[in-house]
Amino acid sequence: MGSFVKSPTEQHLNIDIDKVSQTARFLILSLPDNRLSKLSPFAIEKGLHAIGGSPKSVKRLRSGDLLIETASAIQAKSFLLAKKFLDYQLSVTVHKALNSCRGVVSDKELMMASESEIIEGLSTQGVIAARRINIRRGNDIIPTKHVILTFSSSKLPSNITAGYIRSPIKPYIPNPLRCFNCQRFGHSKVACRGQLTCSNCGIAGHSANGCQADPHCFHCKQDHSSDSKDCPQWKTEKKIQEIKIKQNITYAEAKKLMSH
């Protein structure tokens, strides 16, 4: 699959507070020296209320910072403009993932449109990025009718209107994130602190390049490679991704729900 094409709207989200506040609902509040982690719930509620009233939801992150979900665009703007929390210098940032969502549109009519044209034509409907799904056949890369759309909102629309056609939108459920180094799910190779493990035989200490051993899964111990989509653990992780996307929560929260 190709890379996303981004619109100027998305590229300038961090400088246009009026525009950001219309779509951004999830904000992260930080204080110097991690002071938020040392404040009581009563003090935090007092500080929040002084800025813009009580948010729709408040959650303390592991870092000690606060993740808030604002109730309206007006409240979001109040927090984005805030410089002080109680008597401390306040830093407010837009959450990188929770304020957008992705969906898939599948329509042969859109085969004739480029990614840039799709973004331009759907920008008034909140589309900020588009990526066509391609498939590989031999040495050929073949474009499909399926296009992944990114919306500048946490709520996925049920459909889009592209010119004279109206097409339904389905949630985009990405494949599980598997580390190419240790083979575990939930993080990438860049963030891995684990041991190099072969994706073919599941044994630590070497990569799959040149491995002649019989396939043996690191996850479920069955006779397939660790990257197989037939793996029960892969299917579980795919379900976690589905919960994460549909409920707009973090991977850790979705995994916890899955284990109950």
C-alpha positions in Angstrom: 0.0 0.0 0.0 1.2 3.5 -0.7 1.8 6.4 1.7 -0.9 8.8 2.8 -1.3 12.1 1.0 -2.0 14.9 3.5 -4.0 18.0 2.9 -2.8 21.5 3.9 -5.5 21.5 6.6 -3.8 18.6 8.4 -0.4 20.1 8.0 -1.4 23.3 9.8 -3.5 21.9 12.6 -1.0 22.9 15.2 -1.2 26.6 14.4 -4.9 27.3 13.8 -6.6 27.0 17.2 -10.0 28.0 15.8 -9.9 25.2 13.3 -8.4 22.7 15.7 -11.0 23.3 18.4 -13.8 22.4 15.9 -12.6 18.8 15.6 -10.1 18.1 18.5 -11.8 16.7 21.5 -9.0 14.8 23.2 -6.3 17.0 24.7 -3.2 16.3 26.9 -2.5 18.6 29.8 1.1 18.8 31.2 2.8 20.8 33.9 6.5 21.3 34.5 8.3 18.7 36.7 5.4 16.4 36.4 3.5 18.4 39.0 0.1 17.1 37.9 1.0 13.7 39.3 1.4 15.4 42.7 -2.0 17.2 42.8 -5.1 15.7 44.4 -8.3 15.0 42.4 -9.9 18.0 44.2 -7.1 20.4 43.1 -7.2 19.1 39.5 -11.0 19.5 39.3 -10.6 23.1 40.6 -8.0 23.8 38.0 -10.0 22.3 35.1 -13.1 24.2 36.1 -11.3 27.5 36.3 -10.1 27.1 32.6 -13.2 25.9 30.9 -15.6 24.0 33.2 -15.6 20.2 33.8 -14.6 18.2 30.7 -16.6 15.3 29.5 -14.0 12.9 30.8 -10.6 13.1 32.6 -8.0 10.4 32.8 -4.6 10.5 34.5 -2.0 8.9 32.2 1.0 6.8 33.3 3.2 9.8 32.7 1.2 11.8 35.2 -0.3 14.1 32.5 -4.0 14.4 32.1 -6.0 13.2 29.1 -9.2 15.1 28.8 -12.2 14.8 26.5 -13.8 18.1 26.0 -17.6 18.5 25.7 -17.6 21.1 23.0 -15.6 23.1 20.5 -15.9 26.1 22.8 -14.5 24.2 25.8 -11.7 22.8 23.6 -10.7 26.3 22.5 -10.6 27.4 26.2 -8.2 24.7 27.1 -6.0 25.2 24.0 -5.7 28.9 24.8 -5.0 28.3 28.5 -1.5 29.3 29.8 -1.9 28.6 33.5 -3.3 25.7 35.5 -3.7 26.9 39.1 -0.4 28.8 39.5 1.6 26.6 37.2 2.7 27.0 33.5 0.4 24.8 31.5 1.2 22.9 28.3 -1.8 21.7 26.2 -1.3 19.4 23.2 -3.7 17.7 20.9 -3.7 13.9 21.2 -2.1 12.4 18.1 -4.4 9.5 17.6 -7.8 9.9 19.4 -8.8 13.1 17.4 -9.0 11.4 14.1 -10.4 8.2 12.7 -10.0 6.1 9.6 -12.6 4.4 7.4 -12.7 2.5 4.1 -14.8 3.5 1.1 -15.1 0.9 -1.7 -16.5 2.2 -4.9 -15.4 1.5 -8.5 -16.4 5.1 -9.4 -13.4 6.3 -7.3 -11.0 4.3 -9.4 -10.7 7.3 -11.8 -9.8 9.7 -9.0 -6.3 10.3 -7.6 -5.7 10.4 -3.9 -5.2 14.2 -4.1 -8.4 14.6 -6.0 -10.3 12.6 -3.4 -8.9 14.7 -0.5 -9.8 17.9 -2.3 -13.3 16.7 -3.2 -14.0 15.4 0.3 -12.3 18.1 2.4 -15.6 19.7 3.3 -16.6 16.4 4.8 -13.6 16.3 7.1 -11.3 14.1 5.0 -7.6 15.1 5.6 -5.8 12.1 4.1 -6.4 9.3 1.6 -4.6 6.1 0.7 -5.6 3.7 -2.0 -5.1 0.0 -1.2 -2.9 -1.7 -3.7 -2.3 -5.4 -4.2 0.8 -7.1 -5.6 0.6 -9.8 -8.3 4.1 -11.0 -9.2 6.0 -7.8 -10.0 2.9 -5.8 -10.7 1.2 -3.4 -8.2 -2.5 -3.2 -8.9 -4.7 -0.5 -7.5 -8.1 -1.5 -6.0 -11.4 0.2 -5.5 -10.7 0.4 -1.7 -9.5 3.8 -0.3 -8.6 4.4 3.3 -9.8 7.8 4.4 -8.7 9.7 7.5 -11.2 12.1 9.0 -10.4 15.0 11.3 -12.9 13.8 13.9 -13.1 11.0 16.4 -16.5 10.0 15.0 -16.6 8.1 11.7 -19.4 9.2 9.3 -21.7 6.5 7.9 -21.1 7.6 4.4 -19.5 10.2 2.1 -20.8 12.1 -1.0 -18.3 12.0 -3.8 -19.7 14.2 -6.6 -22.9 12.6 -7.6 -22.4 9.3 -5.7 -23.1 8.4 -2.1 -20.9 5.7 -0.7 -21.0 3.9 2.7 -17.9 4.1 5.1 -16.7 1.1 7.1 -14.3 1.3 10.0 -10.7 0.6 8.9 -9.3 -2.1 11.1 -5.5 -2.3 10.7 -3.6 -5.5 11.1 -2.0 -6.2 14.5 1.3 -4.4 15.2 4.0 -7.1 15.5 7.6 -6.4 16.3 10.0 -7.7 13.6 12.7 -8.1 16.3 11.2 -10.1 19.2 7.9 -11.1 17.4 5.7 -9.9 20.2 2.5 -7.8 19.5 1.8 -4.3 20.5 5.1 -2.5 19.7 7.4 -2.0 16.7 11.0 -2.9 16.2 12.1 0.7 16.8 10.7 0.6 20.4 11.7 -3.0 21.1 13.8 -3.9 24.1 13.5 -7.7 23.6 15.7 -10.3 22.1 16.1 -11.0 18.4 13.8 -13.9 17.6 13.3 -15.8 14.4 9.8 -15.4 12.8 10.1 -18.7 11.1 11.2 -21.2 13.9 10.4 -19.0 16.9 13.9 -19.5 18.4 15.8 -16.5 19.9 19.2 -15.5 18.7 18.8 -15.3 14.9 16.6 -13.8 12.2 14.4 -15.7 9.7 16.9 -14.9 6.9 18.4 -18.2 5.9 16.6 -20.2 8.6 16.0 -23.8 7.3 14.1 -25.1 10.4 10.5 -26.2 10.2 8.0 -23.4 10.9 7.1 -23.1 14.6 5.1 -20.2 16.0 6.6 -18.1 18.8 3.1 -17.2 20.0 1.0 -20.3 20.0 3.7 -23.0 19.5 1.9 -24.5 16.5 3.5 -25.5 13.2 3.4 -22.2 11.3 5.5 -19.1 11.3 5.1 -16.3 13.8 3.7 -13.9 11.2 0.9 -16.3 10.0 -2.6 -14.9 9.9 -3.8 -18.4 10.9 -2.3 -18.0 14.3 -4.9 -17.9 17.1 -2.9 -15.1 18.8 -2.9 -13.1 15.5 -6.7 -13.4 15.4 -7.0 -12.3 19.0 -4.8 -9.3 18.3 -6.9 -8.4 15.3 -10.0 -8.5 17.6 -8.1 -6.1 20.0 -7.6 -3.8 17.1 -11.3 -3.9 16.2 -12.2 -3.0 19.8 -9.6 -0.2 19.9 -10.9 1.4 16.7 -14.7 1.0 17.3 -14.5 2.2 20.9 -11.8 4.8 20.2 -9.6 3.7 23.1 -5.9 2.8 23.5 -4.4 -0.5 22.6 -3.8 -1.2 26.3 -7.4 -0.5 27.2 -8.7 -2.7 24.4 -6.4 -5.5 25.4 -7.7 -5.3 28.9 -11.3 -5.5 27.7 -10.4 -8.5 25.6 -9.0 -10.3 28.6 -12.2 -10.0 30.6 
